[in-house]
Amino acid sequence: MKSFVKTKLAVCLMGLAALSFNAAAATQNKTNAPAVSPAEKAKIEEVVHQYLVSHPEVLVEAMQVLQQKQYEQAQQTVKQTQQTASSFAKSLFHQANDPVAGNPDGKVTVVEFFDYQCPHCVDMAPVMSSIIKANPDLRVVFKDFPIRGPVSEFAARAALAANKQGKYDAFSHALLTSGQPLTQDSVLQTAKTIGLNVDKLKKDMEDQSIKDQLKANIKLAQDLKLFGTPALFIGKTNAKGSDTISYVPGSTDQKQLQSMIDQVK
């Protein structure tokens, strides 16, 4: 925590020093004065530094304003996603080849965007399993959304390839609940453990249809302005553009998710 605070302070110091320097330079440009010399720049930075050391409350206030602004921007993004989700109902609920768990004919659908290396997605794995068991009329669509690097992308392609063998759900759940850092080797070992044909899996992972499916998921996430994983959408399976689709940014517990499902029924 201390190192985090020091980093924030350093960023603020540099930012304010740069701001003061740029302001001085801008003033001189307007008056066609000579550019600020390195010595003058150093002096400005020293004055700003000394002021902030003497008045650290300025930094606290600046950080609070920044945090509030970031929070408001995030809230606005969430609101926009909620408002526009219904426009993407078909892509959310009925995109071709998406893995589906629960009741494929269920009247309510939950869509989850997730990454296998996301700790919050790992936390959601038992919640999703329990919510499926508790709701026989629930349909769940999984959107692999690998945003944490090459291993996440490798795991996502492997999971979609496992779907061709009818074992997406078992394989995906095993990856999320492995309790160990993922590597390409561990992904393939998990596939072997649950009885997948690993040679076929490797071949299918290179199939263009799987690459296109991931691209479609990423494009949809961008259109919805998702800024992380997990991301959940809940609505009627036959939702139209005018129907409300609930949006949950981040993880949630089973009670809250059940409440949102009940509201849709």
Secondary structure, DSSP 8 states (H G I E B T S, - for coil): -HHHHHHHHHHHHHHHHHHHHHHHHHHHHHTT-----HHHHHHHHHHHHHHHHH-THHHHHHHHHHHHHHHHHHHHHHHHHHHHGGGGHHHHHH-TT--EEE-TT-SEEEEEEE-TT-HHHHHHHHHHHHHHHH-TTEEEEEEE---S-HHHHHHHHHHHHHHTTT-HHHHHHHHHTS-S---HHHHHHHHHHTT--HHHHHHHHT-HHHHHHHHHHHHHHHHTT--SS-EEEEEETT--TTS--EEEES---HHHHHHHHHHH-
